[in-house]
Amino acid sequence: MRLNLTSINMKDLLVKINAEIETFKTEAESLTEKGIKAAGARARKSTLELEKLLKEFRKVSIEESKK
């Protein structure tokens, strides 16, 4: 049963990572193509969130590979 919980966490993480990547792409595009300066701040914030999510993914992935 523990493997299922890890798999759920991995799937949840992937959903969150993909959503955050989309947010980053949207905000970065707004900054570069439309010149919206506030979008730059939102894009930078998104990179920080991605960093956290990717670290968590690495942690879960390593735990899963040890099983």
Biopython code that builds the backbone (N, CA, C, O; Angstrom):
import numpy as np
from Bio.PDB.StructureBuilder import StructureBuilder

atoms = [
    (1, "MET", "N", (0.821, -1.189, 0.000)),
    (1, "MET", "CA", (0.000, 0.000, 0.000)),
    (1, "MET", "C", (0.870, 1.261, 0.000)),
    (1, "MET", "O", (0.482, 2.279, -0.572)),
    (2, "ARG", "N", (2.010, 1.201, 0.618)),
    (2, "ARG", "CA", (2.880, 2.367, 0.659)),
    (2, "ARG", "C", (3.332, 2.770, -0.742)),
    (2, "ARG", "O", (3.457, 3.958, -1.038)),
    (3, "LEU", "N", (3.575, 1.790, -1.596)),
    (3, "LEU", "CA", (3.973, 2.084, -2.969)),
    (3, "LEU", "C", (2.896, 2.898, -3.672)),
    (3, "LEU", "O", (3.206, 3.818, -4.429)),
    (4, "ASN", "N", (1.630, 2.564, -3.425)),
    (4, "ASN", "CA", (0.535, 3.318, -4.024)),
    (4, "ASN", "C", (0.542, 4.767, -3.547)),
    (4, "ASN", "O", (0.307, 5.679, -4.340)),
    (5, "LEU", "N", (0.809, 4.987, -2.268)),
    (5, "LEU", "CA", (0.849, 6.352, -1.747)),
    (5, "LEU", "C", (1.957, 7.150, -2.409)),
    (5, "LEU", "O", (1.774, 8.322, -2.738)),
    (6, "THR", "N", (3.112, 6.516, -2.607)),
    (6, "THR", "CA", (4.220, 7.187, -3.269)),
    (6, "THR", "C", (3.849, 7.497, -4.709)),
    (6, "THR", "O", (4.149, 8.580, -5.210)),
    (7, "SER", "N", (3.202, 6.560, -5.371)),
    (7, "SER", "CA", (2.790, 6.774, -6.752)),
    (7, "SER", "C", (1.813, 7.938, -6.847)),
    (7, "SER", "O", (1.900, 8.759, -7.760)),
    (8, "ILE", "N", (0.880, 8.005, -5.896)),
    (8, "ILE", "CA", (-0.074, 9.111, -5.882)),
    (8, "ILE", "C", (0.682, 10.423, -5.687)),
    (8, "ILE", "O", (0.409, 11.409, -6.373)),
    (9, "ASN", "N", (1.621, 10.433, -4.761)),
    (9, "ASN", "CA", (2.410, 11.642, -4.530)),
    (9, "ASN", "C", (3.180, 12.036, -5.784)),
    (9, "ASN", "O", (3.272, 13.217, -6.121)),
    (10, "MET", "N", (3.737, 11.031, -6.478)),
    (10, "MET", "CA", (4.499, 11.284, -7.694)),
    (10, "MET", "C", (3.562, 11.869, -8.755)),
    (10, "MET", "O", (3.915, 12.834, -9.433)),
    (11, "LYS", "N", (2.378, 11.288, -8.897)),
    (11, "LYS", "CA", (1.422, 11.797, -9.887)),
    (11, "LYS", "C", (0.981, 13.217, -9.530)),
    (11, "LYS", "O", (0.899, 14.084, -10.400)),
    (12, "ASP", "N", (0.700, 13.449, -8.251)),
    (12, "ASP", "CA", (0.306, 14.787, -7.805)),
    (12, "ASP", "C", (1.414, 15.798, -8.078)),
    (12, "ASP", "O", (1.156, 16.917, -8.521)),
    (13, "LEU", "N", (2.641, 15.391, -7.809)),
    (13, "LEU", "CA", (3.780, 16.276, -8.058)),
    (13, "LEU", "C", (3.892, 16.611, -9.540)),
    (13, "LEU", "O", (4.135, 17.762, -9.904)),
    (14, "LEU", "N", (3.714, 15.611, -10.388)),
    (14, "LEU", "CA", (3.807, 15.851, -11.825)),
    (14, "LEU", "C", (2.730, 16.821, -12.296)),
    (14, "LEU", "O", (2.986, 17.680, -13.140)),
    (15, "VAL", "N", (1.530, 16.683, -11.754)),
    (15, "VAL", "CA", (0.451, 17.607, -12.107)),
    (15, "VAL", "C", (0.816, 19.025, -11.675)),
    (15, "VAL", "O", (0.639, 19.977, -12.435)),
    (16, "LYS", "N", (1.327, 19.159, -10.452)),
    (16, "LYS", "CA", (1.707, 20.478, -9.940)),
    (16, "LYS", "C", (2.857, 21.073, -10.742)),
    (16, "LYS", "O", (2.848, 22.263, -11.056)),
    (17, "ILE", "N", (3.845, 20.249, -11.073)),
    (17, "ILE", "CA", (4.999, 20.722, -11.846)),
    (17, "ILE", "C", (4.550, 21.201, -13.218)),
    (17, "ILE", "O", (4.949, 22.277, -13.664)),
    (18, "ASN", "N", (3.725, 20.410, -13.884)),
    (18, "ASN", "CA", (3.247, 20.808, -15.215)),
    (18, "ASN", "C", (2.426, 22.087, -15.160)),
    (18, "ASN", "O", (2.549, 22.936, -16.042)),
    (19, "ALA", "N", (1.594, 22.236, -14.139)),
    (19, "ALA", "CA", (0.794, 23.449, -13.995)),
    (19, "ALA", "C", (1.695, 24.666, -13.765)),
    (19, "ALA", "O", (1.460, 25.737, -14.325)),
    (20, "GLU", "N", (2.718, 24.491, -12.943)),
    (20, "GLU", "CA", (3.631, 25.607, -12.659)),
    (20, "GLU", "C", (4.458, 25.975, -13.881)),
    (20, "GLU", "O", (4.760, 27.148, -14.097)),
    (21, "ILE", "N", (4.827, 24.979, -14.684)),
    (21, "ILE", "CA", (5.555, 25.254, -15.926)),
    (21, "ILE", "C", (4.685, 26.083, -16.862)),
    (21, "ILE", "O", (5.167, 27.019, -17.499)),
    (22, "GLU", "N", (3.419, 25.741, -16.944)),
    (22, "GLU", "CA", (2.494, 26.504, -17.787)),
    (22, "GLU", "C", (2.357, 27.947, -17.287)),
    (22, "GLU", "O", (2.329, 28.891, -18.077)),
    (23, "THR", "N", (2.274, 28.097, -15.970)),
    (23, "THR", "CA", (2.196, 29.440, -15.387)),
    (23, "THR", "C", (3.445, 30.241, -15.748)),
    (23, "THR", "O", (3.356, 31.397, -16.163)),
    (24, "PHE", "N", (4.606, 29.613, -15.583)),
    (24, "PHE", "CA", (5.856, 30.287, -15.910)),
    (24, "PHE", "C", (5.881, 30.699, -17.382)),
    (24, "PHE", "O", (6.234, 31.833, -17.705)),
    (25, "LYS", "N", (5.509, 29.784, -18.271)),
    (25, "LYS", "CA", (5.529, 30.082, -19.699)),
    (25, "LYS", "C", (4.614, 31.257, -20.034)),
    (25, "LYS", "O", (4.982, 32.135, -20.815)),
    (26, "THR", "N", (3.431, 31.270, -19.444)),
    (26, "THR", "CA", (2.474, 32.344, -19.689)),
    (26, "THR", "C", (3.025, 33.690, -19.221)),
    (26, "THR", "O", (2.971, 34.685, -19.945)),
    (27, "GLU", "N", (3.553, 33.703, -18.003)),
    (27, "GLU", "CA", (4.065, 34.958, -17.441)),
    (27, "GLU", "C", (5.319, 35.428, -18.170)),
    (27, "GLU", "O", (5.470, 36.622, -18.432)),
    (28, "ALA", "N", (6.214, 34.510, -18.497)),
    (28, "ALA", "CA", (7.435, 34.888, -19.212)),
    (28, "ALA", "C", (7.096, 35.427, -20.598)),
    (28, "ALA", "O", (7.731, 36.365, -21.079)),
    (29, "GLU", "N", (6.108, 34.838, -21.228)),
    (29, "GLU", "CA", (5.669, 35.310, -22.539)),
    (29, "GLU", "C", (5.071, 36.710, -22.436)),
    (29, "GLU", "O", (5.329, 37.566, -23.281)),
    (30, "SER", "N", (4.276, 36.935, -21.402)),
    (30, "SER", "CA", (3.692, 38.267, -21.190)),
    (30, "SER", "C", (4.778, 39.317, -21.000)),
    (30, "SER", "O", (4.664, 40.443, -21.483)),
    (31, "LEU", "N", (5.826, 38.933, -20.294)),
    (31, "LEU", "CA", (6.941, 39.856, -20.066)),
    (31, "LEU", "C", (7.688, 40.148, -21.365)),
    (31, "LEU", "O", (7.910, 41.307, -21.715)),
    (32, "THR", "N", (8.069, 39.099, -22.069)),
    (32, "THR", "CA", (8.928, 39.281, -23.240)),
    (32, "THR", "C", (8.187, 39.806, -24.456)),
    (32, "THR", "O", (8.729, 40.615, -25.209)),
    (33, "GLU", "N", (6.951, 39.356, -24.660)),
    (33, "GLU", "CA", (6.242, 39.747, -25.870)),
    (33, "GLU", "C", (5.383, 40.993, -25.695)),
    (33, "GLU", "O", (5.219, 41.780, -26.627)),
    (34, "LYS", "N", (4.839, 41.167, -24.498)),
    (34, "LYS", "CA", (3.934, 42.295, -24.272)),
    (34, "LYS", "C", (4.548, 43.382, -23.402)),
    (34, "LYS", "O", (4.001, 44.479, -23.286)),
    (35, "GLY", "N", (5.689, 43.070, -22.789)),
    (35, "GLY", "CA", (6.373, 44.061, -21.971)),
    (35, "GLY", "C", (5.699, 44.351, -20.635)),
    (35, "GLY", "O", (5.880, 45.426, -20.062)),
    (36, "ILE", "N", (4.929, 43.398, -20.147)),
    (36, "ILE", "CA", (4.241, 43.585, -18.870)),
    (36, "ILE", "C", (5.229, 43.282, -17.735)),
    (36, "ILE", "O", (5.555, 42.124, -17.475)),
    (37, "LYS", "N", (5.694, 44.333, -17.072)),
    (37, "LYS", "CA", (6.726, 44.179, -16.054)),
    (37, "LYS", "C", (6.274, 43.336, -14.864)),
    (37, "LYS", "O", (7.073, 42.584, -14.307)),
    (38, "ALA", "N", (5.032, 43.448, -14.473)),
    (38, "ALA", "CA", (4.520, 42.659, -13.340)),
    (38, "ALA", "C", (4.574, 41.167, -13.645)),
    (38, "ALA", "O", (4.705, 40.347, -12.737)),
    (39, "ALA", "N", (4.471, 40.820, -14.919)),
    (39, "ALA", "CA", (4.553, 39.413, -15.308)),
    (39, "ALA", "C", (5.947, 38.857, -15.016)),
    (39, "ALA", "O", (6.093, 37.665, -14.746)),
    (40, "GLY", "N", (6.951, 39.697, -15.069)),
    (40, "GLY", "CA", (8.317, 39.272, -14.739)),
    (40, "GLY", "C", (8.417, 38.835, -13.294)),
    (40, "GLY", "O", (9.053, 37.827, -12.986)),
    (41, "ALA", "N", (7.789, 39.592, -12.403)),
    (41, "ALA", "CA", (7.790, 39.222, -10.982)),
    (41, "ALA", "C", (7.048, 37.907, -10.770)),
    (41, "ALA", "O", (7.475, 37.060, -9.985)),
    (42, "ARG", "N", (5.936, 37.747, -11.477)),
    (42, "ARG", "CA", (5.174, 36.499, -11.345)),
    (42, "ARG", "C", (5.960, 35.318, -11.920)),
    (42, "ARG", "O", (5.901, 34.217, -11.372)),
    (43, "ALA", "N", (6.683, 35.529, -12.997)),
    (43, "ALA", "CA", (7.504, 34.474, -13.592)),
    (43, "ALA", "C", (8.627, 34.075, -12.636)),
    (43, "ALA", "O", (8.920, 32.890, -12.477)),
    (44, "ARG", "N", (9.248, 35.060, -12.006)),
    (44, "ARG", "CA", (10.317, 34.754, -11.046)),
    (44, "ARG", "C", (9.771, 33.985, -9.853)),
    (44, "ARG", "O", (10.408, 33.049, -9.370)),
    (45, "LYS", "N", (8.599, 34.374, -9.378)),
    (45, "LYS", "CA", (7.967, 33.658, -8.279)),
    (45, "LYS", "C", (7.686, 32.212, -8.683)),
    (45, "LYS", "O", (7.851, 31.289, -7.885)),
    (46, "SER", "N", (7.269, 32.032, -9.907)),
    (46, "SER", "CA", (6.980, 30.701, -10.427)),
    (46, "SER", "C", (8.241, 29.828, -10.458)),
    (46, "SER", "O", (8.174, 28.625, -10.205)),
    (47, "THR", "N", (9.389, 30.441, -10.771)),
    (47, "THR", "CA", (10.636, 29.662, -10.800)),
    (47, "THR", "C", (10.996, 29.157, -9.406)),
    (47, "THR", "O", (11.530, 28.057, -9.257)),
    (48, "LEU", "N", (10.704, 29.960, -8.390)),
    (48, "LEU", "CA", (10.970, 29.529, -7.018)),
    (48, "LEU", "C", (10.080, 28.350, -6.636)),
    (48, "LEU", "O", (10.531, 27.410, -5.981)),
    (49, "GLU", "N", (8.833, 28.404, -7.042)),
    (49, "GLU", "CA", (7.905, 27.308, -6.766)),
    (49, "GLU", "C", (8.319, 26.052, -7.527)),
    (49, "GLU", "O", (8.241, 24.944, -6.996)),
    (50, "LEU", "N", (8.758, 26.228, -8.764)),
    (50, "LEU", "CA", (9.243, 25.085, -9.544)),
    (50, "LEU", "C", (10.450, 24.438, -8.875)),
    (50, "LEU", "O", (10.569, 23.214, -8.832)),
    (51, "GLU", "N", (11.328, 25.263, -8.361)),
    (51, "GLU", "CA", (12.514, 24.741, -7.677)),
    (51, "GLU", "C", (12.108, 23.837, -6.516)),
    (51, "GLU", "O", (12.661, 22.750, -6.352)),
    (52, "LYS", "N", (11.150, 24.281, -5.718)),
    (52, "LYS", "CA", (10.669, 23.482, -4.586)),
    (52, "LYS", "C", (10.045, 22.173, -5.058)),
    (52, "LYS", "O", (10.318, 21.106, -4.509)),
    (53, "LEU", "N", (9.204, 22.273, -6.084)),
    (53, "LEU", "CA", (8.521, 21.080, -6.591)),
    (53, "LEU", "C", (9.506, 20.075, -7.182)),
    (53, "LEU", "O", (9.358, 18.868, -6.988)),
    (54, "LEU", "N", (10.502, 20.568, -7.898)),
    (54, "LEU", "CA", (11.482, 19.672, -8.500)),
    (54, "LEU", "C", (12.349, 18.999, -7.443)),
    (54, "LEU", "O", (12.727, 17.838, -7.603)),
    (55, "LYS", "N", (12.667, 19.706, -6.377)),
    (55, "LYS", "CA", (13.416, 19.093, -5.273)),
    (55, "LYS", "C", (12.584, 17.995, -4.615)),
    (55, "LYS", "O", (13.105, 16.934, -4.272)),
    (56, "GLU", "N", (11.295, 18.255, -4.442)),
    (56, "GLU", "CA", (10.402, 17.257, -3.859)),
    (56, "GLU", "C", (10.282, 16.046, -4.782)),
    (56, "GLU", "O", (10.261, 14.908, -4.313)),
    (57, "PHE", "N", (10.204, 16.286, -6.080)),
    (57, "PHE", "CA", (10.148, 15.189, -7.045)),
    (57, "PHE", "C", (11.393, 14.321, -6.933)),
    (57, "PHE", "O", (11.308, 13.093, -6.932)),
    (58, "ARG", "N", (12.547, 14.967, -6.839)),
    (58, "ARG", "CA", (13.808, 14.221, -6.718)),
    (58, "ARG", "C", (13.793, 13.363, -5.460)),
    (58, "ARG", "O", (14.189, 12.198, -5.497)),
    (59, "LYS", "N", (13.342, 13.929, -4.354)),
    (59, "LYS", "CA", (13.284, 13.216, -3.084)),
    (59, "LYS", "C", (12.372, 11.985, -3.188)),
    (59, "LYS", "O", (12.758, 10.887, -2.788)),
    (60, "VAL", "N", (11.177, 12.173, -3.721)),
    (60, "VAL", "CA", (10.222, 11.074, -3.854)),
    (60, "VAL", "C", (10.747, 10.029, -4.827)),
    (60, "VAL", "O", (10.595, 8.830, -4.595)),
    (61, "SER", "N", (11.350, 10.469, -5.891)),
    (61, "SER", "CA", (11.894, 9.559, -6.888)),
    (61, "SER", "C", (13.005, 8.681, -6.301)),
    (61, "SER", "O", (13.068, 7.485, -6.581)),
    (62, "ILE", "N", (13.862, 9.270, -5.501)),
    (62, "ILE", "CA", (14.949, 8.515, -4.873)),
    (62, "ILE", "C", (14.372, 7.509, -3.890)),
    (62, "ILE", "O", (14.817, 6.362, -3.850)),
    (63, "GLU", "N", (13.389, 7.919, -3.096)),
    (63, "GLU", "CA", (12.757, 7.011, -2.150)),
    (63, "GLU", "C", (12.118, 5.833, -2.873)),
    (63, "GLU", "O", (12.219, 4.690, -2.427)),
    (64, "GLU", "N", (11.466, 6.119, -3.980)),
    (64, "GLU", "CA", (10.791, 5.069, -4.745)),
    (64, "GLU", "C", (11.799, 4.104, -5.359)),
    (64, "GLU", "O", (11.531, 2.906, -5.437)),
    (65, "SER", "N", (12.937, 4.599, -5.788)),
    (65, "SER", "CA", (13.926, 3.737, -6.440)),
    (65, "SER", "C", (14.606, 2.794, -5.434)),
    (65, "SER", "O", (15.194, 1.787, -5.829)),
    (66, "LYS", "N", (14.527, 3.112, -4.164)),
    (66, "LYS", "CA", (15.143, 2.263, -3.141)),
    (66, "LYS", "C", (14.275, 1.057, -2.790)),
    (66, "LYS", "O", (14.723, 0.156, -2.081)),
    (67, "LYS", "N", (13.048, 1.034, -3.277)),
    (67, "LYS", "CA", (12.122, -0.062, -2.947)),
    (67, "LYS", "C", (12.327, -1.255, -3.824)),
    (67, "LYS", "O", (11.628, -2.257, -3.674)),
]
sb = StructureBuilder()
sb.init_structure("model")
sb.init_model(0)
sb.init_chain("A")
sb.init_seg("    ")
for serial, (resi, resn, name, xyz) in enumerate(atoms, 1):
    if name == "N":
        sb.init_residue(resn, " ", resi, " ")
    sb.init_atom(name, np.array(xyz, "f"), 0.0, 1.0, " ", f" {name:<3s}", serial, name[0])
structure = sb.get_structure()
